[in-house]
Amino acid sequence: MRAEYDIVLAKGIHPLACIEVKLNNAPTISKGNMQSVADLKTKKNFVVVPDVEEYKTKDGIIICNIATFLTKYLLKIK
């Protein structure tokens, strides 16, 4: 199983958020993505897609476009 996210934001050695970038507006969250979240224990997790109304998955992962991520979420990750 391939457990990975494209970007992990961290403060020092402490992971804060996982960010996956997809070209599809209807992304699939893989078991590997979920394993990464579990391993890193990140509370804020995102999938950034080209153009979609923001929504949250049942696992709490926020799906949004890059503009929403940059203006609404990035600076709040601490």
C-alpha positions in Angstrom: 0.0 0.0 0.0 1.3 3.4 -0.9 0.8 5.7 2.1 1.5 9.3 1.1 0.2 12.9 0.8 1.7 15.4 -1.7 2.5 18.0 1.0 2.8 17.8 4.8 2.9 21.1 6.6 4.9 20.9 9.9 6.1 23.1 12.7 9.5 21.8 13.5 9.1 18.1 13.6 5.4 18.2 14.4 3.1 17.5 11.4 0.1 19.9 11.3 -1.7 19.3 8.0 -1.7 16.9 5.0 -2.5 18.3 1.6 -3.2 16.1 -1.5 -3.4 17.8 -4.9 -5.7 16.2 -7.5 -6.6 17.1 -11.1 -10.0 15.5 -10.8 -12.9 17.5 -9.2 -14.3 14.2 -7.8 -11.3 12.9 -5.9 -11.0 9.5 -4.4 -9.4 9.3 -0.9 -7.2 6.3 -0.9 -6.4 3.9 2.0 -2.9 5.2 1.7 -4.1 8.8 2.3 -6.0 7.7 5.3 -3.0 5.7 6.6 -0.8 8.8 6.3 -3.3 10.8 8.3 -3.4 8.1 11.0 0.4 7.8 11.1 1.0 11.6 11.2 -1.9 12.3 13.5 -2.7 15.5 11.6 -6.0 17.2 12.6 -6.3 19.3 9.4 -6.3 17.5 6.1 -7.1 18.7 2.6 -7.6 17.6 -0.9 -7.1 20.5 -3.3 -8.8 20.2 -6.7 -9.2 22.5 -9.7 -12.8 23.8 -9.2 -15.3 22.6 -6.7 -17.5 23.9 -4.0 -15.9 23.2 -0.6 -17.1 20.2 1.3 -15.9 17.8 4.0 -15.7 14.1 3.8 -17.1 11.7 6.5 -13.5 11.4 7.6 -13.1 15.1 8.1 -11.0 15.8 5.0 -11.8 19.1 3.4 -12.1 19.1 -0.3 -11.7 22.6 -1.9 -10.1 24.5 -4.7 -6.7 26.2 -4.4 -8.2 29.7 -3.9 -10.3 28.6 -1.0 -7.4 26.7 0.5 -5.1 29.7 0.3 -7.6 32.4 1.5 -9.6 30.4 4.1 -7.3 27.7 5.5 -3.6 28.1 5.0 -2.9 30.9 7.4 -5.1 29.2 10.1 -2.9 26.1 10.2 -0.9 26.3 13.4 
